[in-house]
């Protein structure tokens, strides 16, 4: 595990592989870098250097109770600080859910440093109602049931870690409630992602992974994002579990995308063949890549 200082706090990360083809992966909300351990190892085996980051307030990074550290702009600044720490001018930036939105913010704040974007399950305009319905009671519980949640955190941290989905789910309750509440409140005081007027200007090659039937990560948001960005394409996952339980197809999609970005950037966003057709943001409804 590597680490570096940011605003007086420590941010930690795992690193897989080596070389100049760098992919930075960012976890989902209140999750940790471990959710990308499998894809990090796989992409490293295919010739990439992968950095799996714990943002402040998550995983093994410091978790200050300071909501001013947890806006999207702060998270993008943390990614830029990571690149500075590693001596990198640019990298492919990607992530899941929160990590997808942070990747978009990175493209807005530091476009020259985001060589390309990889976004699984972005949370955009069509998710606002679900976000309010899901996270309002979570925030209320974190504020008003703090003693019980602190005890639950203490107990679940004693459960041995594994690499399965149960362990990733336990990361939600292993965390102390006060920093988690600060994270959620910090995200509320700023924008959740760059608006449409900015997204349409992003020229980076982009790979977007979406799936049907999830109100928090509606497929319509993934489709809208691909339609907005001129060099984006869409892959339709079977469900949120596909990459966790049967990752071969999506691993192949990401590996092919990374190869295009680093080896033939002029072709990024224009690939045909493989497991389906590319969906470019050309003003027409995107054609999702369906499973065989």
N, C-alpha and C positions, 0 to 999 in steps of 0.2 A: 504494500500500500504506500502510495506517495502522498505528500501533503504540501501545502503552501499557505502563506498568510494572506488574509484579505480583511481590511478594515479592522485589524486587531483580533481576528478570529482565524481558526484553522479550518481549511477545506481539504478533504481527503478524496483520493481516487484510486482505482485499480487500473493497471495497465497490462495489455496483452499484445504480444507481437512487437515488431520493430519495423523501421523503415520510414519512408517519406509519405506514404499513403495513410493519412491520419483520419480516423473517425472518432468523434466525441459523442458519447451517448448520455442522455439525461433521463432520469427515472420519472415515474408518475408522482402525483401529489401524495406526500407523507409516506412514500416508499423509499427505496434505497437503490444504490448502484447495483446491488445483487440481482435485481430483476433483469438486468442485461448481461449477466455473467455468461449465460449459454451462447448468446449471439456474439458477445465479445470474443470468446474463445474460438468460435467458428469462423468469424471474419479474420481473426489473426491467423488461423490455419490457412486461409486463402490469400495471404500476403499483405494484410493490412495491419496497421498499428492502431489499437483501439483503446480509448480512454473512457472508463466508466466512472462518472463523477457523482459524488454526493454533494448536492447544493447545501448551503447553510440551512439549518433547520431540519436536515434529513440524514439518515444513516449514521455514519461515523464522523461526519463533520460536526463542528460546534453548533449548538442549538441555542443561541441567545434569545432571551425573551424581549425582543425589540422588533416590533412590526415594521419599522422603517427599513429593515434589512431585507424584506421579503416581497417587494414589488417585482413585477416582471423585468423592469429595467435593472434592478439590482441583480437578478439572476443572470441576465445577459452580461452585465459587467463582470460577474464571477466567471463566466465562460471566457471572456476576454482576458481576465487575469490568469486563468489556467493556461491559455495559449502563450501569454507572456512568460509564465513560469517555465513552460516547456520549450521556450525559444522558437515558437512556431508563428509564421506569418498568417497561415490560414489552415483550415481543416474542414472536413465535411462535418456538419453539425446536425445531430438528430436526437430523437427521443420519443417517448410514449406519453400521451395525454398532456400533463403539465410540461413534460420534456419537449413535446411537439410545439407547444405554444412558446416556450422559451427559445426554441430554434428560430421561430418566426421573429421574435423580438431581437435575437442576435442579428438576423438578416437586416432588420430595420436600423439598428444602432451601429453595427459594424459590418456593412455589406462587403467590404473588401476582405474580411477575414472569414466569411462563410463561403467556402468554395462551392458547396452544394448543400442541400437540405434533405433530411430524411425524417418524415413525420408520420408516426403511427398514432391514429385516433386523436386528431386535433379537436380542441374544444372551442368552437367559434359561435357565431350568431345564433344558430338553431338550437344550441344547448343551454341557453340562458335560463329557461324555466326549470329544466332538470337540475341545473347547478343550484338554483335557489332552493328547490324542494329537498335536495339531498344534503346540502351543506349547512343550511340554517339550523336544523335540529342537531347536527354534529357540533356546530359551534356552541349551541346552547348547552349541550351535554358537557363539552370541554370547560365551559365557564362555571356551570352550576353544579356539576357532579365531580369536581376536581378531586376530592379525597378518595372516592371510590375508584376513579380512573387511575390515580397515582398508585393505588394498591394493585390494581390489575396490571399496570405497567411493570411493577416490581416482580410480580409473580410470573408473568409471561417471559420476562427477560431471563428467567432461570431455565426455561425450556431450551434444550440443546438445539442449535441451529442445524438445518438441513439445506438442501438446494431445491426443495419442491415448492409447490404452490401454497401449501399450508404455511410454510415458514414465511413466505412473502406476505401472506395475509396477516400473519402475526406481527409483522413490522408496524402495522397500523396501531396496534394496542400496546406494543412494547415501549412506545415513546411516551415521555412525560407529557401531561396535558397542556401545561402552560406554553411551552414552545410551539406545540402544534396549533394552539389557538392563535398565537402570534403570526404563524405562517398564513393561516386562513384569513385573518384580519388584514394582514399586509397585502395579500392579493386583492382584497376587496377595495382598498383605497386607491388603487391604480387601475390601468386598463388591463384586461385579461389577455389581449393579443393586439397586434397592429390592426388598424381598421382596414376596411376594403380599399380605401383610397391609397393606402400604402402597399397592401398586398399585391395589387395589380402592377406595381412597379418592380417587384422582385424578379430579377432575371436569372437567378441561380437555377441550375438544374435541380429538380426536386422529385423525390419519390414519396408518395402519400399512400399509407395503408389504412383502409377503413373496413368496416364490416356492418352488417345489417342488424337492426333490432336492439340497439343500445341507446337509450335516450340521453345519457351523459356524453356519449361520443357518436352523435347521429351521423349516419352515412351521408346525409345531405351536406353536412359540414365538409367532409372530405371531398365530395364532388364539387362543392362550391369553390373550395380552395384550388383544386386542379383547374377549374374553369377560369379562375382569376389569374393564375400564374402562367406565363407563356411557355415555360419550359418544364412543366410538371406533368407527371403521369400518375395514374391511380391503379392500385392493386386491391382487389376485393378479397379480404380474408374471410374464411368460413365463420370465424367467431373470434372473440378476444383470446380464446384458449389455443387457437391454431399454432401460434408461434411458441407457445409454452409446452404443448403436448406433441405436436407433429410439425416441426419447424422446417423440414427440408425444402418445401416449395418457396416459402418466404425467405429463407436463407439464400436460396438461389437467386431470387429477385434482387435482394440487397447486394449480394456479391457482384452480380452483373452490373448493377447501377454504379457501384463503386469503381469497377473496372472502367466503365465508360467515362466517369468523371475524371479519373486520374490519367487514363491512357489516351482517350480520344474525346476531350471535352467538347469539341464542336458537334459531336453526335449525341451528347447527353440530352435526354428528353425526346429523342426521336427513334427509339429502338422499336423494332417490330420483331415478331417471332417469339421464340421461347415459349412461355406459358400463356401468351395472349398478346393482344395488340396494345400499343401505347396509347394513352389518352392524353392529348395535348390540350392546353387551355386556349382554345381557338374560338371561344364564343358559343360553341355547341355543347350540348350535354355530354359529359365525359362518359366514355365507355369503360366500365370497370373490367378488370382482368378476372375472369371467372376461373374457378378451380376446374381441373379436367374431370 
